[in-house]
Amino acid sequence: MGQLGAIMLFMFSITLILANPAKAADAVIKAESVPTLVSQFKDVQSTDSNAIFISYLAGKGIINGFPDGGFHPGEGLTRAQAAVVLVKAVGLNTPTVTETGFPDVQTDHWAAANIAAATKAGYLKGFPDGTYKPEDKITRAQGIALIMRLSAQKDRTPLPVLNDMEQSHWAAGEMAVALAAEMIGLSADGKQIYPDAVMKRGSLARALGILLTKDPGLYTVSLEGTIKDVKGDIKLTRNGATTPLQNYSSVSLGDTIITGTNASASIFYSDGSSLLIKENTVINIKESIGRAFIKKDGSSGTAVENVDIDLKKGTVFGALATKHESTEKQQARANSPLLASLDSRQFIADSQAPWYQTAQTKKVRMTVDMPWGVAAVRGTFILVSVNQDGSCNVSCLTGSAEVSGNSGNTVPLGGGTSSGIVQGGTAGPAASMSAQDKQAFGNVQDWIINTALQMDINREAGVPPIVEMILEISNQPVPEQNQVDQVQNTLDVVLNALESSGIQLTEQVKNDLVNQLKELGIDVPSLEGSSTPSTPNSGGSGSDSDTSTSIVSITYSTAGTYGGVSGSPQTINGNVVITVPGVTLQYMVITGNLVLGEGIGNGDVTLNNVKVQGNTLVNGGGSNSVEIIDCDLYTVTVDKQTEPKTVRIVAKGSSIVGALTLNSGAKLEEEGVSTGRFSSVTLSSLIPANAQIVLIGSFNSLNINAPGSTITLGADTVIQQLTANASVTIAGTGQIQSAVINAAPGSTITLGADTVIQQLTANSAVTIAGTGQIQSAIINATGVVMNQTPAACILGSGVASVSINNQTINRTTLDASQMTLNTVVGTGDNISFTALAAGSVVKIYDSATGGTLLVGTLSQIAGGSATYTFESNLGSAGKNIWVTVTSTPSLESARIPIAAAAEQVAAGNFEGYIVNAQNGSHVSGIVINFRLGTNNTTGAVATTVTTDNLGHYSVQGLAAGSYTGETSGTGYSNATFNATCVAGTITTDQNGIITPVLAAGVTRIVLTWGENPSDLDAHLTGPNGDSSARFHTYYPEDNKNYDYNGEHYVQLDLDDTNSYGPETTTIYHQSSGDYIFSVHHYSGSGSLATSEAQIKVYRGSDSAVATFNAPNQQGLWWTVFKLNGDIITPINYMSDNFEAGLPETNSNATISAGSLAGEVLAGTFTGGADIAASSALTVTVADANKIDATLVLTKGNGNSTIKYINSAQ
């Protein structure tokens, strides 16, 4: 069988469709994972559970075999081999080695360059005796910890209870992640992980392959598409140049494609995803990000991770590849998340999934921006069209998407549904696809079929089960595991969707499909003379059970309890229908739809631990009806047409209900849950006018499309976002955080007496009736009438008045001629007013909308005249400010811009280098954004430069002043530095310090200073490996490093003796206990207080997590901070003694009550180095918010500092 191998067992279903589409739903959708890869190593069989990872890494050149043609997967990995693998995986440079630093690694050793590069980067260390021991085998714990250093992810998962490894083990976090991510496995009894066993080469390949394709920081790659099927006149605009579009051209970020009349083209991506661009269409690729993955043949692929398309006009069809693992496969794999299949929501929310599962979560991976909204796509075949007036239509053939209008409402779509966005940005309710949409899909069925087939051919490989032999249990047989990869194939799904939509395949499309399958080595079996043909076997090693047919529908017509048990749920591969009351479904996964039929009447149904991947349709039930316990329902539609037309749905425990649409009355209630379980509720226009709607609990959004409906909110009910597109009455005692009114002009929104709305936004001329409370109102339309008096009311642009409680409230009018800006720039600037009404309130803003209030004082208004004086500088010259006035009883006026006069500011130039804190080298390609002001990282960017090949940058013609440079560059943490620009000259040595991104758990401390003193030294003390003593690192060479048991713990990376720094210390392995960092004024004029010394602390990939500046105190030693675990505690103490000012206990010190920083407290102190005798002292608490508060002694006319640090009593 050809490359498609495992995927094509579903050929029976295809054959049924080709002969009789009505039989499609009876087809088998189950495939055995017959290996499709051909191993390049003679000792790695394609059935080996690690073969796919070995092939993947070998194809990328990261890991190689031996001269004998083998890979030796069962051999242990040596330290030399580990260095090679790490260097290639990271892409480190391997220059010619003249000296390795290890006596047992000669320069002609085959791995010398890689060992040197890996040790220099801190991934591997030598032993205390100075050797490297290149042929020593690494253990499983060392191997996993080693590759985890490639990851910047910090999160670790708890380790299960094991016999041979505890949570306190130095590699427990890394091993737990590896176990959860299926990099490694446990013993047969699940009680041992064998951290000290040898790490085999095959196991290392598996772990590294999984890390590279599951870590978001490692799997993210650039994404390019390939143009195919170009027809007619099509233009490509790239970097301002427009050229004709050709077949097999690449398409990437920033490209714009314009199709003419009768023109079209397709964009295909590596995973089979595609875009079909139709005639008279303009699209722009705004974002194009890929994800590296492993194909079933072991080759590397790039999946669509995030594509953002700006569709200005025209029509596009989109298709996103989605892997559809069966539930059986998911349950068979320990520690593996339950992934969504096609037409289902993600069961693991993006915000909840650990980082090593994000590649498996179903999430929005394509967005289509339109003039009045956006379509967010997960996995689907979708049609999006934008009309000339900007309105649009979105239709799903399969899958799921969300349509969001600019007005703020969002409509979820499933297979066979569509929605539109009208002018103004309101998305309409979901409805069945129109005949026009079906025809549109039918017209491009050849593209749909071909795209689906390409998705199946390029499918991402599943993670094979772990089959490994651990040294310590070599006497135990390894059970043979059949690698089952049950999948729902995209082609099968699409063919069924076309058939269910009434779209018949043309003979040409059928013939083309058959020919393509034959080219892949797939023989299409004949159906002649066979009404129920058996499923063809793939030729693999699977049993007959692996090819059993799926169940299309199960009907429960007898009361009782059905399903699985806890830990072993039952899976129904199809639809489930309940026709009688008294049915309980428990521990069940339904891959299709769940229908609660009319036969339930007014009876009850219970769902306990049920996951429904399709739609749940509620056609029956009564006042105590549907009880949902710890369930996960994708979409729910309530449509009861028998009396009484109200169904009660109760969500309990950890239940999650997705988009819920009401076509009839309902009582939705939460019970015993801490957060909202009903994510989105929509009242469709089909709801009868007399329907009863009761909501009890917490609801994320409520969309009202049913005119004249009444909603009752239960006690303590909270609705985060209500959108009313029709008249509605809201009663009860609940609260609405935000209500947006888009109903037609003349509509009435009635609020009950106990209803509270925190913020109401009226976008049309409606009446807000009733006696409910409104805290604030934003009026964006003329003609709004409010019976209530909100605590605050704002009129939008163009709105002159609003009727509030039978009183017309006008906007205050304001004319620019009534104001004069009297000075240019500087404190004391003021505006004179000549026509202010008494009692007016003046506000000054720094932008036309939103922005910040500029603080000032308005003088007393006399005869209409007054002056508003600013309390601070207005800012840059020529900047606009915006003035509003509120005159009682009118509302705030529109913002009137006033331009400050331009100020002539002399310009200057400055330059410098960007320096690598680890080795002092200059770094090229670093982007620097400069902003005006010291330590300023917000606001407008004054200029942007990039360092040249020598790491040098230059800024010319910038206004004199102080600036903050913010750096960014691949492989380096973001950093900031201050630079000075002096008018009329070139200021040099305005250097910035950056540090390479650190591995997880590594801490780097960077010291910089000014010209004087010339030499400051960094000192770090901390607990040794077993906490029995303390180490001390500092210059000279003999004291620069601290190693323990062959591990490199701390290193003084860089020492500077000629001003400025950097001087860098790195903690590679942190022990339990206190680390103390100090700075010593070693030589040179000046003092620490005037040195401009600054300390920045980096951890992982973050920018600096802490910054310290030298305090204005005297002394040769600055004790800066204490580090314990992740906690950094400032000390900031100057003394002439090493590590002075550290926390000590003064048992004789007592302080009277007081808690405010800076408060003078009475205290009595006895003894101590700085106190000659017992005496009454007056002390000041420097920072009462910290447990350690510095006490400053005031005696006579001078100050001296007590060595002791005590907590305020």
Secondary structure, 3 states (H helix, E strand, C coil): CCCCHHHHHHHHHHHHHHHCHHHHHHCCCCCCCCCCCCCCCCCCCCCCCCHHHHHHHHHCCCCCCCCCCCCCCCCECEHHHHHHHHHHHHCCCCCCCCCCCCCCCCCCCCCHHHHHHHHHCCCCCCCCCCCCCCCCECEHHHHHHHHHCCCCCCCCCCCCCCCCCCCCCCCHHHHHHHHHCCCCCCCCCCCCCCCCCECEHHHHHHHHHHHHHHCHHHHEEECCEEEEEEECCEEEEECCEEEECCCCCEECCCCEEEECCCCEEEEECCCCCEEEECCCCEEEEEEEEEEEEEECCCCEEEEEEEEEEEEEEEEEEEECCCCCECHHHHHHCCCCCCCCCCCCCCCCCCCCCCHHHHHHCCCCCEEEEECCEEEEEEEEEEEEEECCCCCEEEEEEEEEEEEEECCCCEEEECCCEEEEECCCCCECCCEECCHHHHHHHHHCHHHHHHHHHHHHHCCECCCCCCCCCCHHHCCCCCCCCCCCCCECCHHHHHHHHHHHCCCCCCHHHHHHHHHHHHHCCCCCCCCCCCCCCCCCCCCCCCCHHHHCCCCCEEEECCCEEEECECCECEEECCEEEECCCCEEEEEEEECCCEEECHHHCCCCEEEEEEEEEEEEEECCCCCCCEEEECCEEEEEEECCCCCCCEEEEEEECCCEEEEEEECCEEEEEEECCCCCCEEEEEECCCCCCCCEEEEECEEEEEEECCCCEEEEECCCCEEEEEEECCCEEEEECCEEEEEEECCCCCCEEEECCCCEEEEEEECCCCEEEECCEEEEEEECCCCCEECCCCCEEEECCCCCEEEECCEEEEECCCCHHHEEECCCCCCCCEEEECCCCCCCEEEEECCCCCCCECCEEECCCECCEEEEEECCCCCCCCCEEEEEEECCCCECCCCEEEECCCCCCCEEEEEEEEEECCCCCECCCCEEEEEECCCCCCCCCCEEEECCCCCEEEEEEEECEEEEEEEEECCEEEEEEEEEECECCEECCCCEEECECCCCCCEEEEEECCCCCCEEEEEEEEECCCCCCEEEECCCHHHCEEEECCEEEEEEEECCCCCCCCEEEEECCCCCCCEEEEEEEEECCCCCCCCCCEEEEEECCCCCCEEEECCCCCCCEEEEEEEECCEEEEEEEEECCCCCCCCCCCCCCEECCCCCCCCEEEEEECCCCCCCCCEEEEEEECCCCCCCEEEEEEECCEEEEEEEEECCC
